Amino acid sequence: MTEATIALVTGANKGLGRETARRLAGLGWEVFLAARDAERGAGAVAELAEEGVHTRFIALDVTSDESVAAAADAVKSQFGRLDVLVNNAGIGGPRTDPADTRPDDLREVFETNVFGQVRVTHAFLPLLRASDHPRIVMVSSGIGSIAVITDPKVRDIVPVALGYPTTKAALNMLTTMYAAALPDIRINAVDPGYTATDINGRSGFQTITEGTDAIVRMATIAPDGPTGGFFDRNGTISW
Ligand code: NAP
């Protein structure tokens, strides 16, 4: 029998993270459903268990060094390695007019969407290096793509704000740099597409499952699959 793939999804108590955890566990993988709130995380694990899907709750707040270190220790003691890390946790950030936005208004969204992904990636790298086929999926957004955001077809429908778009643009460059530095790990950014979740007040037009197609595809790529790319559910997209 081949060993199960070990995966961890951050921000997985709801939305795209929960659906990603559900789909990866459905492949027979051992999936850590990570959430910052124990009640919400354990609740999601229990709901999935009622559907016959087994996941493991793990406490992980991407903004806390202690929390992330404890989660990495827990995965190490249970499996000694991690095959797939899905850096999914994210927040929307302030929607204030750029002219009225101060640095302090942006700290929380950068702490979560950018420094959080660095904190988690850094902490789990030793466990990923212990895998025969390590993969990292950075859950970015088309809103972090300068090519997309300046496209006349899109420009006028995306809210103008300094926080969320710049954090996802930073995450895209983090992906590029990590991929250049770590050629033995497949590291890709994905745009889920506009999906009905709490982050957008459920205004997205895609289903939650459609929103996880690109995440699942990049989580399941082969050892000779792409690295350092940016994908949506239809294929490669522009930075
Ligand atoms: P969501 O339903 O609001 O889920 C966000 C998840 O992130 C929640 O589980 C939330 O936990 C978690 N989270 C927030 N701060 C955290 C922290 N400090 N530590 C750990 N977890 C934290 O939104 P979603 O749409 O599923 O978003 C998932 C990812 O997809 C995000 O990175 C988002 O930017 C990206 N994305 C979404 C769309 C879309 O249309 N939905 C499009 C492009 C990209 P709590 O429940 O505890 O708050």
Residues whose N, C-alpha, C, O or C-beta is under 5 A from the ligand:
A	BS01	NAP	G11 A12 N13 K14 G15 L16 G17 R36 D37 L60 D61 V62 T63 N88 A89 G90 I91 T112 V139 S140 S141 P192 G193 Y194 T195 T197 D198 I199 G204
